[in-house]
């Protein structure tokens, strides 16, 4: 399996090679807090086997991450901007915000919605789609394993909006040599279809996606600006880490300024300039994002979430939750995520 000599993350708008000399990595404390809250919830996975020419359109699950791994053959990825990127066996790509995109056998191919193909169930969350005429050689087939995921960074959810549209792994060997056997295992499982391969592929896809995100974060988040600058700033990074360690504390601007080691006015001005919100607005949004995760993902009682986040009553918490999210806390329970890592 050919691997390129460095880890590349590429945007459909502009290729980015990391690490970059111009971007300092986020502080270790802030990175640790971010990775601690990261969750991938598998919604639907598919093993796709097609003989060329073929064209597949994805994007019905807007806002959910999409992962593709090429087990054998080649495919061309076409994003919403129309820019093309050729994928080969062993390539994995993550689109953290999903969106409409095509995988086609050649640049001129048209993508057909996956729903137009017959699908066989392999297990509860994994399906199989094949379109391989009997009179064609199977060695020319392209085999792809795709996953649709809910990508949740909990309180650090704003980071998703700053990620490149497409994050492509050529290799993680320089930084993460342990990724190689995972990619090799994915290729093997997708090709051979041994007993239990569907569940194994789903879990490996989740782990590889998590490695992609971690690599982007640890390499300084590419060219991302705005909110992520708080993570790059060592002093603001300490404040962010403190907030995430103890979100239920009755924080004041003075206490947060002390964490940064500055006056209240300097801290408040810097925090607003970098994050686009006041410190106390950030604290409230942080709490509500955590509450949504606890209530919706972990089935925590609403009153327990309110207590853990420092609210003296469920009514006060519910008012704050609705003000930030536009919905009452009970609406968070309507989500039904799949298994997570």
Phi and psi restraints in degrees (value plus and minus 20) as a CYANA .aco file:
   2 UNK   PHI     -95.1   -55.1
   2 UNK   PSI     117.0   157.0
   3 UNK   PHI    -148.4  -108.4
   3 UNK   PSI     118.4   158.4
   4 UNK   PHI     -96.0   -56.0
   4 UNK   PSI     137.8   177.8
   5 UNK   PHI    -101.5   -61.5
   5 UNK   PSI      -7.9    32.1
   6 UNK   PHI    -176.7  -136.7
   6 UNK   PSI     148.2   188.2
   7 UNK   PHI    -111.0   -71.0
   7 UNK   PSI      99.9   139.9
   8 UNK   PHI    -134.0   -94.0
   8 UNK   PSI     117.6   157.6
   9 UNK   PHI    -137.7   -97.7
   9 UNK   PSI     106.0   146.0
  10 UNK   PHI    -144.6  -104.6
  10 UNK   PSI     115.0   155.0
  11 UNK   PHI    -113.6   -73.6
  11 UNK   PSI     131.0   171.0
  12 UNK   PHI     -88.4   -48.4
  12 UNK   PSI     -36.4     3.6
  13 UNK   PHI    -110.4   -70.4
  13 UNK   PSI     -57.2   -17.2
  14 UNK   PHI    -179.6  -139.6
  14 UNK   PSI     110.3   150.3
  15 UNK   PHI     -88.8   -48.8
  15 UNK   PSI     121.1   161.1
  16 UNK   PHI    -146.6  -106.6
  16 UNK   PSI     108.7   148.7
  17 UNK   PHI    -125.5   -85.5
  17 UNK   PSI     109.5   149.5
  18 UNK   PHI    -141.5  -101.5
  18 UNK   PSI     132.9   172.9
  19 UNK   PHI     -96.1   -56.1
  19 UNK   PSI     137.1   177.1
  20 UNK   PHI    -128.1   -88.1
  20 UNK   PSI     121.0   161.0
  21 UNK   PHI     -88.2   -48.2
  21 UNK   PSI     -45.6    -5.6
  22 UNK   PHI    -103.9   -63.9
  22 UNK   PSI     -31.4     8.6
  23 UNK   PHI    -138.8   -98.8
  23 UNK   PSI      99.5   139.5
  24 UNK   PHI     -97.5   -57.5
  24 UNK   PSI     123.0   163.0
  25 UNK   PHI     -88.3   -48.3
  25 UNK   PSI     133.8   173.8
  26 UNK   PHI     -79.3   -39.3
  26 UNK   PSI     138.0   178.0
  27 UNK   PHI     -82.8   -42.8
  27 UNK   PSI     130.6   170.6
  28 UNK   PHI     -80.6   -40.6
  28 UNK   PSI     -59.5   -19.5
  29 UNK   PHI     -81.1   -41.1
  29 UNK   PSI     -66.2   -26.2
  30 UNK   PHI     -85.3   -45.3
  30 UNK   PSI     -60.7   -20.7
  31 UNK   PHI     -81.7   -41.7
  31 UNK   PSI     -63.1   -23.1
  32 UNK   PHI     -80.4   -40.4
  32 UNK   PSI     -61.9   -21.9
  33 UNK   PHI     -84.8   -44.8
  33 UNK   PSI     -60.9   -20.9
  34 UNK   PHI     -83.2   -43.2
  34 UNK   PSI     -68.7   -28.7
  35 UNK   PHI     -87.8   -47.8
  35 UNK   PSI     -49.5    -9.5
  36 UNK   PHI     -83.3   -43.3
  36 UNK   PSI     -54.4   -14.4
  37 UNK   PHI    -110.5   -70.5
  37 UNK   PSI     -23.4    16.6
  38 UNK   PHI     -93.2   -53.2
  38 UNK   PSI     111.8   151.8
  39 UNK   PHI    -156.4  -116.4
  39 UNK   PSI     121.3   161.3
  40 UNK   PHI    -139.1   -99.1
  40 UNK   PSI     102.3   142.3
  41 UNK   PHI    -130.3   -90.3
  41 UNK   PSI      91.1   131.1
  42 UNK   PHI     -88.1   -48.1
  42 UNK   PSI     107.4   147.4
  43 UNK   PHI    -123.2   -83.2
  43 UNK   PSI     -69.5   -29.5
  44 UNK   PHI    -176.3  -136.3
  44 UNK   PSI     114.9   154.9
  45 UNK   PHI    -144.3  -104.3
  45 UNK   PSI     132.4   172.4
  46 UNK   PHI    -163.4  -123.4
  46 UNK   PSI     119.5   159.5
  47 UNK   PHI    -117.3   -77.3
  47 UNK   PSI     103.5   143.5
  48 UNK   PHI    -136.7   -96.7
  48 UNK   PSI     107.7   147.7
  49 UNK   PHI    -150.5  -110.5
  49 UNK   PSI      97.2   137.2
  50 UNK   PHI    -155.1  -115.1
  50 UNK   PSI     120.7   160.7
  51 UNK   PHI    -111.0   -71.0
  51 UNK   PSI     115.6   155.6
  52 UNK   PHI     -87.2   -47.2
  52 UNK   PSI     128.6   168.6
  53 UNK   PHI    -102.3   -62.3
  53 UNK   PSI     126.8   166.8
  54 UNK   PHI    -165.5  -125.5
  54 UNK   PSI     141.2   181.2
  55 UNK   PHI    -173.0  -133.0
  55 UNK   PSI     103.4   143.4
  56 UNK   PHI    -144.2  -104.2
  56 UNK   PSI     114.2   154.2
  57 UNK   PHI    -131.1   -91.1
  57 UNK   PSI     112.0   152.0
  58 UNK   PHI    -137.4   -97.4
  58 UNK   PSI     143.5   183.5
  59 UNK   PHI     110.2   150.2
  59 UNK   PSI     -14.4    25.6
  60 UNK   PHI     -88.8   -48.8
  60 UNK   PSI     -39.3     0.7
  61 UNK   PHI    -125.9   -85.9
  61 UNK   PSI      49.0    89.0
  62 UNK   PHI     -79.1   -39.1
  62 UNK   PSI     114.5   154.5
  63 UNK   PHI      72.2   112.2
  63 UNK   PSI     -30.3     9.7
  64 UNK   PHI    -121.4   -81.4
  64 UNK   PSI     124.8   164.8
  65 UNK   PHI     -87.6   -47.6
  65 UNK   PSI     129.3   169.3
  66 UNK   PHI    -147.1  -107.1
  66 UNK   PSI     111.6   151.6
  67 UNK   PHI    -139.2   -99.2
  67 UNK   PSI     117.7   157.7
  68 UNK   PHI    -152.5  -112.5
  68 UNK   PSI     117.8   157.8
  69 UNK   PHI    -149.2  -109.2
  69 UNK   PSI     107.9   147.9
  70 UNK   PHI    -111.8   -71.8
  70 UNK   PSI      89.8   129.8
  71 UNK   PHI    -102.0   -62.0
  71 UNK   PSI     -57.8   -17.8
  72 UNK   PHI    -177.2  -137.2
  72 UNK   PSI     137.7   177.7
  73 UNK   PHI      62.5   102.5
  73 UNK   PSI    -182.5  -142.5
  74 UNK   PHI    -156.4  -116.4
  74 UNK   PSI     140.4   180.4
  75 UNK   PHI    -173.1  -133.1
  75 UNK   PSI     137.0   177.0
  76 UNK   PHI    -131.2   -91.2
  76 UNK   PSI     104.5   144.5
  77 UNK   PHI    -111.7   -71.7
  77 UNK   PSI     105.6   145.6
  78 UNK   PHI    -140.6  -100.6
  78 UNK   PSI      96.6   136.6
  79 UNK   PHI    -107.5   -67.5
  79 UNK   PSI    -195.5  -155.5
  80 UNK   PHI     -87.1   -47.1
  80 UNK   PSI     -42.9    -2.9
  81 UNK   PHI    -100.7   -60.7
  81 UNK   PSI     -31.2     8.8
  82 UNK   PHI      72.1   112.1
  82 UNK   PSI     -27.5    12.5
  83 UNK   PHI     -88.3   -48.3
  83 UNK   PSI     120.0   160.0
  84 UNK   PHI    -125.8   -85.8
  84 UNK   PSI     125.7   165.7
  85 UNK   PHI    -161.5  -121.5
  85 UNK   PSI     104.4   144.4
  86 UNK   PHI    -102.4   -62.4
  86 UNK   PSI     112.4   152.4
  87 UNK   PHI    -134.6   -94.6
  87 UNK   PSI     120.4   160.4
  88 UNK   PHI    -140.7  -100.7
  88 UNK   PSI     151.3   191.3
  89 UNK   PHI     -74.3   -34.3
  89 UNK   PSI     110.9   150.9
  90 UNK   PHI      76.1   116.1
  90 UNK   PSI     -30.2     9.8
  91 UNK   PHI    -100.9   -60.9
  91 UNK   PSI     121.2   161.2
  92 UNK   PHI    -148.5  -108.5
  92 UNK   PSI     122.1   162.1
  93 UNK   PHI    -158.4  -118.4
  93 UNK   PSI     120.4   160.4
  94 UNK   PHI    -141.4  -101.4
  94 UNK   PSI     108.9   148.9
  95 UNK   PHI    -127.4   -87.4
  95 UNK   PSI      77.2   117.2
  96 UNK   PHI     -83.0   -43.0
  96 UNK   PSI     -45.1    -5.1
  97 UNK   PHI    -128.5   -88.5
  97 UNK   PSI     -12.7    27.3
  98 UNK   PHI      45.1    85.1
  98 UNK   PSI    -150.5  -110.5
  99 UNK   PHI      73.4   113.4
  99 UNK   PSI     145.3   185.3
 100 UNK   PHI     -90.0   -50.0
 100 UNK   PSI     110.6   150.6
 101 UNK   PHI    -179.2  -139.2
 101 UNK   PSI     139.6   179.6
 102 UNK   PHI    -139.8   -99.8
 102 UNK   PSI     127.6   167.6
 103 UNK   PHI    -135.8   -95.8
 103 UNK   PSI      97.3   137.3
 104 UNK   PHI    -149.9  -109.9
 104 UNK   PSI     140.6   180.6
 105 UNK   PHI    -100.9   -60.9
 105 UNK   PSI     -42.0    -2.0
 106 UNK   PHI    -168.2  -128.2
 106 UNK   PSI     140.9   180.9
 107 UNK   PHI     -80.0   -40.0
 107 UNK   PSI     -46.3    -6.3
 108 UNK   PHI    -111.4   -71.4
 108 UNK   PSI     -21.9    18.1
 109 UNK   PHI     -90.3   -50.3
 109 UNK   PSI     130.6   170.6
 110 UNK   PHI    -120.6   -80.6
 110 UNK   PSI     118.3   158.3
 111 UNK   PHI    -105.9   -65.9
 111 UNK   PSI     112.5   152.5
 112 UNK   PHI    -125.4   -85.4
 112 UNK   PSI     117.8   157.8
 113 UNK   PHI     -77.1   -37.1
 113 UNK   PSI     117.2   157.2
 114 UNK   PHI     -77.8   -37.8
 114 UNK   PSI     -48.0    -8.0
 115 UNK   PHI     -85.2   -45.2
 115 UNK   PSI     -33.5     6.5
 116 UNK   PHI    -104.8   -64.8
 116 UNK   PSI     -24.0    16.0
 117 UNK   PHI    -124.6   -84.6
 117 UNK   PSI     130.0   170.0
 118 UNK   PHI     -91.3   -51.3
 118 UNK   PSI     116.3   156.3
 119 UNK   PHI    -145.2  -105.2
 119 UNK   PSI     113.4   153.4
 120 UNK   PHI    -124.2   -84.2
 120 UNK   PSI     119.6   159.6
 121 UNK   PHI    -102.4   -62.4
 121 UNK   PSI     107.4   147.4
 122 UNK   PHI    -113.8   -73.8
 122 UNK   PSI     -56.9   -16.9
 123 UNK   PHI    -180.1  -140.1
 123 UNK   PSI    -189.3  -149.3
 124 UNK   PHI     -77.7   -37.7
 124 UNK   PSI     -61.0   -21.0
 125 UNK   PHI    -135.0   -95.0
 125 UNK   PSI     -14.8    25.2
 126 UNK   PHI    -143.6  -103.6
 126 UNK   PSI     109.2   149.2
 127 UNK   PHI    -139.9   -99.9
 127 UNK   PSI     151.3   191.3
 128 UNK   PHI    -153.7  -113.7
 128 UNK   PSI     111.7   151.7
 129 UNK   PHI    -145.4  -105.4
 129 UNK   PSI     106.2   146.2
 130 UNK   PHI    -148.4  -108.4
 130 UNK   PSI     118.4   158.4
 131 UNK   PHI    -161.6  -121.6
 131 UNK   PSI      66.2   106.2
 132 UNK   PHI    -154.5  -114.5
 132 UNK   PSI      76.6   116.6
 133 UNK   PHI     -74.8   -34.8
 133 UNK   PSI     120.3   160.3
 134 UNK   PHI     -83.4   -43.4
 134 UNK   PSI     -45.1    -5.1
 135 UNK   PHI    -110.2   -70.2
 135 UNK   PSI      -8.1    31.9
 136 UNK   PHI    -130.7   -90.7
 136 UNK   PSI     133.1   173.1
 137 UNK   PHI     -95.4   -55.4
 137 UNK   PSI     108.8   148.8
 138 UNK   PHI     -86.5   -46.5
 138 UNK   PSI     -41.4    -1.4
 139 UNK   PHI     -87.3   -47.3
 139 UNK   PSI     -35.0     5.0
 140 UNK   PHI    -113.8   -73.8
 140 UNK   PSI     -24.3    15.7
 141 UNK   PHI     -86.5   -46.5
 141 UNK   PSI     131.8   171.8
 142 UNK   PHI    -127.0   -87.0
 142 UNK   PSI     107.9   147.9
 143 UNK   PHI    -133.7   -93.7
 143 UNK   PSI     105.1   145.1
 144 UNK   PHI    -146.6  -106.6
 144 UNK   PSI     119.0   159.0
 145 UNK   PHI    -132.8   -92.8
 145 UNK   PSI     100.3   140.3
 146 UNK   PHI    -138.6   -98.6
 146 UNK   PSI     125.9   165.9
 147 UNK   PHI    -156.2  -116.2
 147 UNK   PSI     116.2   156.2
 148 UNK   PHI    -124.2   -84.2
 148 UNK   PSI     106.4   146.4
 149 UNK   PHI    -153.6  -113.6
 149 UNK   PSI     129.5   169.5
 150 UNK   PHI    -110.5   -70.5
 150 UNK   PSI     100.4   140.4
 151 UNK   PHI    -125.4   -85.4
 151 UNK   PSI      92.0   132.0
 152 UNK   PHI    -144.2  -104.2
 152 UNK   PSI      98.6   138.6
 153 UNK   PHI    -121.7   -81.7
 153 UNK   PSI      -4.5    35.5
 154 UNK   PHI      37.8    77.8
 154 UNK   PSI    -144.5  -104.5
 155 UNK   PHI     -88.4   -48.4
 155 UNK   PSI     -38.5     1.5
 156 UNK   PHI    -118.3   -78.3
 156 UNK   PSI       4.9    44.9
 157 UNK   PHI     -72.9   -32.9
 157 UNK   PSI     -52.7   -12.7
 158 UNK   PHI     -75.9   -35.9
 158 UNK   PSI     -42.1    -2.1
 159 UNK   PHI     -82.9   -42.9
 159 UNK   PSI     -49.1    -9.1
 160 UNK   PHI     -80.2   -40.2
 160 UNK   PSI     -60.1   -20.1
 161 UNK   PHI     -87.8   -47.8
 161 UNK   PSI     -35.3     4.7
 162 UNK   PHI    -116.8   -76.8
 162 UNK   PSI     -27.4    12.6
 163 UNK   PHI     -93.6   -53.6
 163 UNK   PSI     134.4   174.4
 164 UNK   PHI     -78.8   -38.8
 164 UNK   PSI     134.8   174.8
 165 UNK   PHI     -82.8   -42.8
 165 UNK   PSI     -55.5   -15.5
 166 UNK   PHI    -151.6  -111.6
 166 UNK   PSI     113.4   153.4
 167 UNK   PHI    -143.4  -103.4
 167 UNK   PSI      88.9   128.9
 168 UNK   PHI    -126.7   -86.7
 168 UNK   PSI     110.8   150.8
 169 UNK   PHI    -117.9   -77.9
 169 UNK   PSI      97.6   137.6
 170 UNK   PHI    -106.2   -66.2
 170 UNK   PSI     -71.4   -31.4
 171 UNK   PHI    -181.5  -141.5
 171 UNK   PSI     129.7   169.7
 172 UNK   PHI    -131.9   -91.9
 172 UNK   PSI      -2.2    37.8
 173 UNK   PHI     -81.9   -41.9
 173 UNK   PSI     -57.5   -17.5
 174 UNK   PHI     -82.6   -42.6
 174 UNK   PSI     -63.8   -23.8
 175 UNK   PHI    -118.1   -78.1
 175 UNK   PSI     -57.6   -17.6
 176 UNK   PHI    -150.3  -110.3
 176 UNK   PSI      60.4   100.4
 177 UNK   PHI     -81.5   -41.5
 177 UNK   PSI     -41.7    -1.7
 178 UNK   PHI     -90.2   -50.2
 178 UNK   PSI     -29.7    10.3
 179 UNK   PHI     -94.2   -54.2
 179 UNK   PSI     -46.6    -6.6
 180 UNK   PHI     -78.2   -38.2
 180 UNK   PSI     -71.6   -31.6
 181 UNK   PHI     -83.2   -43.2
 181 UNK   PSI     -45.9    -5.9
 182 UNK   PHI     -87.6   -47.6
 182 UNK   PSI     -65.5   -25.5
 183 UNK   PHI     -85.1   -45.1
 183 UNK   PSI     -59.4   -19.4
 184 UNK   PHI     -85.2   -45.2
 184 UNK   PSI     -59.0   -19.0
 185 UNK   PHI     -85.6   -45.6
 185 UNK   PSI     -59.8   -19.8
 186 UNK   PHI     -81.7   -41.7
 186 UNK   PSI     -63.7   -23.7
 187 UNK   PHI     -81.8   -41.8
 187 UNK   PSI     -63.6   -23.6
 188 UNK   PHI     -83.8   -43.8
 188 UNK   PSI     -68.1   -28.1
 189 UNK   PHI     -84.7   -44.7
 189 UNK   PSI     -60.6   -20.6
 190 UNK   PHI     -88.5   -48.5
 190 UNK   PSI     -52.7   -12.7
 191 UNK   PHI     -96.0   -56.0
 191 UNK   PSI     -64.7   -24.7
 192 UNK   PHI    -111.1   -71.1
 192 UNK   PSI     -42.1    -2.1
 193 UNK   PHI      33.4    73.4
 193 UNK   PSI      26.9    66.9
 194 UNK   PHI     -92.9   -52.9
 194 UNK   PSI     150.1   190.1
 195 UNK   PHI     -76.3   -36.3
 195 UNK   PSI     110.5   150.5
 196 UNK   PHI      59.3    99.3
 196 UNK   PSI     -12.3    27.7
 197 UNK   PHI     -84.1   -44.1
 197 UNK   PSI     -52.2   -12.2
 198 UNK   PHI     -83.1   -43.1
 198 UNK   PSI     -68.3   -28.3
 199 UNK   PHI     -86.2   -46.2
 199 UNK   PSI     -58.1   -18.1
 200 UNK   PHI     -83.7   -43.7
 200 UNK   PSI     -64.3   -24.3
 201 UNK   PHI     -81.9   -41.9
 201 UNK   PSI     -61.0   -21.0
 202 UNK   PHI     -80.8   -40.8
 202 UNK   PSI     -64.9   -24.9
 203 UNK   PHI     -88.4   -48.4
 203 UNK   PSI     -60.4   -20.4
 204 UNK   PHI     -83.8   -43.8
 204 UNK   PSI     -57.9   -17.9
 205 UNK   PHI     -81.5   -41.5
 205 UNK   PSI     -61.5   -21.5
 206 UNK   PHI     -81.0   -41.0
 206 UNK   PSI     -65.7   -25.7
 207 UNK   PHI     -87.7   -47.7
 207 UNK   PSI     -62.8   -22.8
 208 UNK   PHI     -83.2   -43.2
 208 UNK   PSI     -60.1   -20.1
 209 UNK   PHI     -81.2   -41.2
 209 UNK   PSI     -60.9   -20.9
 210 UNK   PHI     -84.1   -44.1
 210 UNK   PSI     -58.6   -18.6
 211 UNK   PHI     -83.3   -43.3
 211 UNK   PSI     -59.7   -19.7
 212 UNK   PHI     -79.6   -39.6
 212 UNK   PSI     -66.9   -26.9
 213 UNK   PHI     -85.6   -45.6
 213 UNK   PSI     -64.3   -24.3
 214 UNK   PHI     -81.4   -41.4
 214 UNK   PSI     -60.9   -20.9
 215 UNK   PHI     -80.5   -40.5
 215 UNK   PSI     -60.9   -20.9
 216 UNK   PHI     -84.6   -44.6
 216 UNK   PSI     -63.0   -23.0
 217 UNK   PHI     -87.0   -47.0
 217 UNK   PSI     -68.1   -28.1
 218 UNK   PHI     -88.9   -48.9
 218 UNK   PSI     -40.6    -0.6
 219 UNK   PHI    -111.2   -71.2
 219 UNK   PSI      -9.1    30.9
 220 UNK   PHI      79.3   119.3
 220 UNK   PSI      -9.3    30.7
 221 UNK   PHI      43.5    83.5
 221 UNK   PSI      12.9    52.9
 222 UNK   PHI      37.5    77.5
 222 UNK   PSI    -150.5  -110.5
 223 UNK   PHI    -119.7   -79.7
 223 UNK   PSI      -6.0    34.0
 224 UNK   PHI     -80.0   -40.0
 224 UNK   PSI     120.8   160.8
 225 UNK   PHI    -143.8  -103.8
 225 UNK   PSI    -196.1  -156.1
 226 UNK   PHI      55.8    95.8
 226 UNK   PSI    -142.8  -102.8
 227 UNK   PHI     -74.0   -34.0
 227 UNK   PSI     -59.0   -19.0
 228 UNK   PHI     -88.7   -48.7
 228 UNK   PSI     -35.7     4.3
 229 UNK   PHI     -82.7   -42.7
 229 UNK   PSI     -45.8    -5.8
 230 UNK   PHI     -82.7   -42.7
 230 UNK   PSI     -52.1   -12.1
 231 UNK   PHI     -96.5   -56.5
 231 UNK   PSI     -49.4    -9.4
 232 UNK   PHI     -97.7   -57.7
 232 UNK   PSI     -47.1    -7.1
 233 UNK   PHI    -101.1   -61.1
 233 UNK   PSI      94.5   134.5
 234 UNK   PHI     -75.2   -35.2
 234 UNK   PSI     -59.3   -19.3
 235 UNK   PHI     -93.6   -53.6
 235 UNK   PSI     -63.6   -23.6
 236 UNK   PHI     -88.5   -48.5
 236 UNK   PSI     -52.5   -12.5
 237 UNK   PHI     -79.9   -39.9
 237 UNK   PSI     -56.2   -16.2
 238 UNK   PHI     -83.9   -43.9
 238 UNK   PSI     -58.4   -18.4
 239 UNK   PHI     -85.6   -45.6
 239 UNK   PSI     -66.8   -26.8
 240 UNK   PHI     -79.3   -39.3
 240 UNK   PSI     -64.8   -24.8
 241 UNK   PHI     -82.3   -42.3
 241 UNK   PSI     -61.4   -21.4
 242 UNK   PHI     -83.9   -43.9
 242 UNK   PSI     -61.0   -21.0
 243 UNK   PHI     -82.7   -42.7
 243 UNK   PSI     -60.8   -20.8
 244 UNK   PHI     -96.2   -56.2
 244 UNK   PSI     -46.3    -6.3
 245 UNK   PHI     -92.4   -52.4
 245 UNK   PSI     -52.4   -12.4
 246 UNK   PHI    -159.8  -119.8
 246 UNK   PSI      47.2    87.2
 247 UNK   PHI     -88.2   -48.2
 247 UNK   PSI     -41.2    -1.2
 248 UNK   PHI    -105.7   -65.7
 248 UNK   PSI     -23.1    16.9
 249 UNK   PHI     -88.5   -48.5
 249 UNK   PSI     128.1   168.1
 250 UNK   PHI    -100.5   -60.5
 250 UNK   PSI      55.3    95.3
 251 UNK   PHI     -89.3   -49.3
 251 UNK   PSI     122.3   162.3
 252 UNK   PHI    -139.7   -99.7
 252 UNK   PSI     141.3   181.3
 253 UNK   PHI     -80.9   -40.9
 253 UNK   PSI     -56.2   -16.2
 254 UNK   PHI     -83.9   -43.9
 254 UNK   PSI     -61.6   -21.6
 255 UNK   PHI     -85.7   -45.7
 255 UNK   PSI     -60.7   -20.7
 256 UNK   PHI     -88.2   -48.2
 256 UNK   PSI     -58.5   -18.5
 257 UNK   PHI     -82.9   -42.9
 257 UNK   PSI     -56.4   -16.4
 258 UNK   PHI     -85.3   -45.3
 258 UNK   PSI     -57.6   -17.6
 259 UNK   PHI     -80.3   -40.3
 259 UNK   PSI     -56.9   -16.9
 260 UNK   PHI    -101.1   -61.1
 260 UNK   PSI     -42.7    -2.7
 261 UNK   PHI      61.0   101.0
 261 UNK   PSI      19.5    59.5
 262 UNK   PHI    -163.1  -123.1
 262 UNK   PSI     156.2   196.2
 263 UNK   PHI     -92.6   -52.6
 263 UNK   PSI     142.5   182.5
 264 UNK   PHI     -82.0   -42.0
 264 UNK   PSI     -62.2   -22.2
 265 UNK   PHI     -86.7   -46.7
 265 UNK   PSI     -64.0   -24.0
 266 UNK   PHI     -84.2   -44.2
 266 UNK   PSI     -64.1   -24.1
 267 UNK   PHI     -81.6   -41.6
 267 UNK   PSI     -69.9   -29.9
 268 UNK   PHI     -81.3   -41.3
 268 UNK   PSI     -60.1   -20.1
 269 UNK   PHI     -86.5   -46.5
 269 UNK   PSI     -64.8   -24.8
 270 UNK   PHI     -85.7   -45.7
 270 UNK   PSI     -63.5   -23.5
 271 UNK   PHI     -81.8   -41.8
 271 UNK   PSI     -65.3   -25.3
 272 UNK   PHI     -84.2   -44.2
 272 UNK   PSI     -61.1   -21.1
 273 UNK   PHI     -83.8   -43.8
 273 UNK   PSI     -56.8   -16.8
 274 UNK   PHI    -105.3   -65.3
 274 UNK   PSI     -63.7   -23.7
 275 UNK   PHI    -115.9   -75.9
 275 UNK   PSI     -38.3     1.7
 276 UNK   PHI      62.2   102.2
 276 UNK   PSI     -10.8    29.2
 277 UNK   PHI    -166.9  -126.9
 277 UNK   PSI     141.2   181.2
 278 UNK   PHI     -93.4   -53.4
 278 UNK   PSI     140.7   180.7
 279 UNK   PHI     -76.4   -36.4
 279 UNK   PSI     -62.5   -22.5
 280 UNK   PHI     -93.2   -53.2
 280 UNK   PSI     -50.0   -10.0
 281 UNK   PHI     -83.7   -43.7
 281 UNK   PSI     -60.6   -20.6
 282 UNK   PHI     -83.0   -43.0
 282 UNK   PSI     -63.9   -23.9
 283 UNK   PHI     -79.7   -39.7
 283 UNK   PSI     -63.8   -23.8
 284 UNK   PHI     -84.2   -44.2
 284 UNK   PSI     -64.7   -24.7
 285 UNK   PHI     -86.0   -46.0
 285 UNK   PSI     -58.3   -18.3
 286 UNK   PHI     -77.4   -37.4
 286 UNK   PSI     -67.6   -27.6
 287 UNK   PHI     -82.0   -42.0
 287 UNK   PSI     -62.5   -22.5
 288 UNK   PHI     -90.6   -50.6
 288 UNK   PSI     -53.5   -13.5
 289 UNK   PHI     -86.2   -46.2
 289 UNK   PSI     -62.2   -22.2
 290 UNK   PHI     -84.7   -44.7
 290 UNK   PSI     -61.5   -21.5
 291 UNK   PHI     -81.2   -41.2
 291 UNK   PSI     -62.8   -22.8
 292 UNK   PHI     -81.5   -41.5
 292 UNK   PSI     -58.9   -18.9
 293 UNK   PHI     -88.5   -48.5
 293 UNK   PSI     -65.7   -25.7
 294 UNK   PHI     -84.6   -44.6
 294 UNK   PSI     -63.6   -23.6
 295 UNK   PHI     -93.7   -53.7
 295 UNK   PSI     -65.1   -25.1
 296 UNK   PHI    -100.8   -60.8
 296 UNK   PSI     -60.7   -20.7
 297 UNK   PHI    -108.9   -68.9
 297 UNK   PSI     -59.1   -19.1
 298 UNK   PHI    -128.1   -88.1
 298 UNK   PSI     -16.5    23.5
 299 UNK   PHI      36.0    76.0
 299 UNK   PSI      13.8    53.8
 300 UNK   PHI     -91.1   -51.1
 300 UNK   PSI     117.4   157.4
 301 UNK   PHI     -77.9   -37.9
 301 UNK   PSI     123.8   163.8
 302 UNK   PHI     -80.0   -40.0
 302 UNK   PSI     -61.3   -21.3
 303 UNK   PHI     -85.4   -45.4
 303 UNK   PSI     -51.7   -11.7
 304 UNK   PHI     -89.0   -49.0
 304 UNK   PSI     -62.7   -22.7
 305 UNK   PHI     -81.0   -41.0
 305 UNK   PSI     -63.4   -23.4
 306 UNK   PHI     -78.9   -38.9
 306 UNK   PSI     -64.7   -24.7
 307 UNK   PHI     -85.0   -45.0
 307 UNK   PSI     -64.3   -24.3
 308 UNK   PHI     -84.6   -44.6
 308 UNK   PSI     -47.7    -7.7
 309 UNK   PHI    -115.7   -75.7
 309 UNK   PSI      -9.7    30.3
 310 UNK   PHI      68.9   108.9
 310 UNK   PSI      -7.0    33.0
 311 UNK   PHI    -108.9   -68.9
 311 UNK   PSI     116.5   156.5
 312 UNK   PHI     -96.4   -56.4
 312 UNK   PSI     -37.4     2.6
 313 UNK   PHI    -169.3  -129.3
 313 UNK   PSI     134.7   174.7
 314 UNK   PHI     -85.7   -45.7
 314 UNK   PSI     -53.1   -13.1
 315 UNK   PHI     -83.9   -43.9
 315 UNK   PSI     -64.2   -24.2
 316 UNK   PHI     -84.0   -44.0
 316 UNK   PSI     -61.5   -21.5
 317 UNK   PHI     -82.8   -42.8
 317 UNK   PSI     -64.9   -24.9
 318 UNK   PHI     -82.1   -42.1
 318 UNK   PSI     -58.3   -18.3
 319 UNK   PHI     -84.5   -44.5
 319 UNK   PSI     -62.8   -22.8
 320 UNK   PHI     -85.7   -45.7
 320 UNK   PSI     -60.9   -20.9
 321 UNK   PHI     -81.9   -41.9
 321 UNK   PSI     -65.3   -25.3
 322 UNK   PHI     -88.2   -48.2
 322 UNK   PSI     -55.7   -15.7
 323 UNK   PHI     -83.3   -43.3
 323 UNK   PSI     -58.5   -18.5
 324 UNK   PHI    -103.1   -63.1
 324 UNK   PSI     -63.5   -23.5
 325 UNK   PHI    -118.7   -78.7
 325 UNK   PSI     -37.6     2.4
 326 UNK   PHI      64.1   104.1
 326 UNK   PSI     -18.9    21.1
 327 UNK   PHI    -157.3  -117.3
 327 UNK   PSI     136.6   176.6
 328 UNK   PHI     -92.1   -52.1
 328 UNK   PSI     139.4   179.4
 329 UNK   PHI     -76.8   -36.8
 329 UNK   PSI     -54.3   -14.3
 330 UNK   PHI     -80.6   -40.6
 330 UNK   PSI     -44.7    -4.7
 331 UNK   PHI     -86.1   -46.1
 331 UNK   PSI     -43.3    -3.3
 332 UNK   PHI     -85.5   -45.5
 332 UNK   PSI     -42.5    -2.5
 333 UNK   PHI     -95.8   -55.8
 333 UNK   PSI     -31.0     9.0
 334 UNK   PHI     -93.5   -53.5
 334 UNK   PSI     -34.8     5.2
 335 UNK   PHI     -97.7   -57.7
 335 UNK   PSI     121.8   161.8
 336 UNK   PHI    -147.4  -107.4
 336 UNK   PSI      57.6    97.6
 337 UNK   PHI     -89.5   -49.5
 337 UNK   PSI     137.7   177.7
 338 UNK   PHI    -103.7   -63.7
 338 UNK   PSI    -185.6  -145.6
 339 UNK   PHI     -84.2   -44.2
 339 UNK   PSI     130.2   170.2
 340 UNK   PHI    -142.8  -102.8
 340 UNK   PSI     144.4   184.4
